[in-house]
Amino acid sequence: MMKPEVLSMHKSSDTSLILELRLSADLFWFRGHFPTYPLLPGVTQVNWVMEYAGEILRLNKAFSGMEVVKFQRPLLPDETVSLHIDWLKEKHRLVFRYALGETIASSGKITLCP
């Protein structure tokens, strides 16, 4: 499997989205990263933000860069996480965060081409 199971989706506007995701241990991304302590790679987290923004928010814009990206807590197999995505159209920026309850696992800003 390449993407997590989407348990729920809440789209509060055309620019804001919250997904609840189950990170199955069978996900491709956990294989070999790392063999004794599997965790979801940061590049995968950023890629999923781009994919979900494209699919659900209908943003078909190219990646331009990242700012203030923080990986504070590993995302592990069989966890359920919420992914919050906000599109700041005037700044061409996606703001995201992955959270487990009140704990922020990762967050950042992705700049897209105008």
C-alpha positions in Angstrom: 0.0 0.0 0.0 1.2 3.5 -0.9 -1.3 5.7 1.0 -2.9 5.4 4.4 -6.5 4.5 5.0 -8.6 7.7 5.2 -10.9 7.2 8.3 -12.6 10.5 8.0 -12.4 13.8 6.0 -13.7 17.2 7.0 -13.5 20.0 4.4 -14.5 23.2 6.2 -14.0 25.3 3.1 -12.4 25.2 -0.4 -9.1 26.0 1.3 -9.1 23.9 4.6 -9.1 20.2 5.1 -8.7 17.7 8.0 -8.1 14.0 7.3 -7.9 11.3 9.9 -5.5 8.7 8.6 -4.6 5.2 9.8 -1.0 4.4 9.2 -1.1 0.6 8.5 2.1 -1.3 9.3 1.7 -2.6 5.7 2.4 0.7 4.1 5.3 0.6 1.7 7.0 3.6 3.4 7.7 1.7 6.6 9.8 -1.0 4.9 13.4 -0.5 5.5 13.0 2.9 7.2 14.3 1.7 9.6 14.5 -2.1 9.9 14.5 -2.1 13.8 12.4 1.0 14.3 10.0 1.7 11.4 8.8 5.3 11.1 7.1 7.3 8.4 9.7 9.3 6.4 9.4 13.1 6.4 9.5 13.2 2.6 6.4 10.9 2.5 4.5 13.2 4.9 5.2 16.2 2.6 4.3 14.2 -0.5 0.9 13.2 1.0 0.2 16.9 1.8 0.8 17.6 -1.9 -1.3 14.7 -3.1 -4.3 15.3 -0.8 -4.2 19.1 -1.7 -4.2 18.2 -5.3 -7.0 15.6 -5.1 -9.3 17.2 -2.5 -8.6 20.9 -2.7 -8.0 20.7 -6.5 -4.6 22.4 -6.3 -2.7 21.3 -9.4 0.3 23.5 -8.7 4.0 22.6 -8.7 6.1 22.4 -5.6 8.4 25.4 -5.2 9.9 25.0 -1.7 9.4 24.5 2.0 9.7 26.7 5.1 9.7 26.1 8.8 9.4 22.3 8.5 9.6 20.5 11.8 9.5 16.8 12.6 8.9 16.7 16.3 7.6 13.2 16.9 8.0 10.0 14.7 4.9 8.7 13.0 4.8 4.9 13.7 3.0 1.9 12.2 -0.6 1.4 13.2 -1.1 4.9 14.6 -4.0 7.1 13.7 -3.1 10.7 12.9 -4.9 13.8 11.8 -3.6 15.8 8.9 -4.6 19.5 8.8 -4.0 21.3 5.5 -4.8 25.0 4.9 -4.2 26.7 1.5 -3.2 30.3 1.8 -4.0 31.3 -1.8 -2.6 34.8 -1.6 0.8 33.5 -0.4 0.8 30.4 -2.6 1.4 28.4 0.5 0.1 25.1 2.0 0.3 25.1 5.8 0.2 21.6 7.3 0.4 19.7 10.5 0.2 16.0 11.5 -1.1 15.5 15.0 -1.8 12.6 17.4 -4.5 14.1 19.6 -3.0 17.3 20.9 0.6 16.3 20.1 2.0 17.9 16.9 4.1 15.3 15.2 5.2 17.5 12.2 4.3 20.8 10.7 5.5 23.1 8.0 4.7 25.4 5.0 5.0 24.3 1.4 5.3 27.0 -1.2 3.7 26.3 -4.6 4.4 27.9 -7.9 1.9 30.7 -8.8 
